[in-house]
Amino acid sequence: MKPLQDPRTGAVSTAGAGAGSGGVEAAGEGALRDPSFRLERRYRFSASHLYRRPEWSDEENRARFGKCANLPGHGHNYRLFVTVRGPLDPLTGFVADLGQLDALVADLVLERLDHQHLNAAVPEFAAGALNPSSEALVRWIHDQLAPALPAGVGLARLRLEEDEDLAAEWHAEDG
């Protein structure tokens, strides 16, 4: 194999798989690619919500959503796990700058949701719109974070825990 030069550091590798560049030879392709690593960070916020369709009667809402349809709503102490992926930065050894990730999550998610009634704070969950289920909230969080991540860093997984018994997830592999 020819020596490989890492364009970020200038380091030259003569190792068979390009160890100096962090590359791994793809099986059968003879091409090099950066391996992807994952970093998971946990965040917490408290919020309330209500499951209710305004066009349905109280009886229909209770039949479909149980106690979650009771006015004015109920709250949770949510735990949000954000997993990002990407190559290791050869200078820092990190997948992502934690300060930058924390600031993005705080600005785009936590500041908008923490100690809020989700039906009132987020237009997508207003009366007559989508109910703020854990699944819908994970999708909303994805839509806030995915386009804002720095180049080379992508979302791999989001997990939102409402309580000890209920959680929703999104995985990049699932689309």
Buried (B, 14 or more C-beta within 10 A) or exposed (E): EEEBBBEEEEBEBEEEBBEBBBBBBEEEEEEBEBEEBEBEBEBEBEBBBBBBBEEBEEEEBBEBBEEBBBEEBEBBEBBBBBBBBBBBBBEEEBBBBEEEBBEBBBEBBBEBBBEBBBBBBBEBBBEEEBBBBBBBBBBBBBEBBEEEBEEEBBBBBBBBBBEEEEBBBBEBEEE
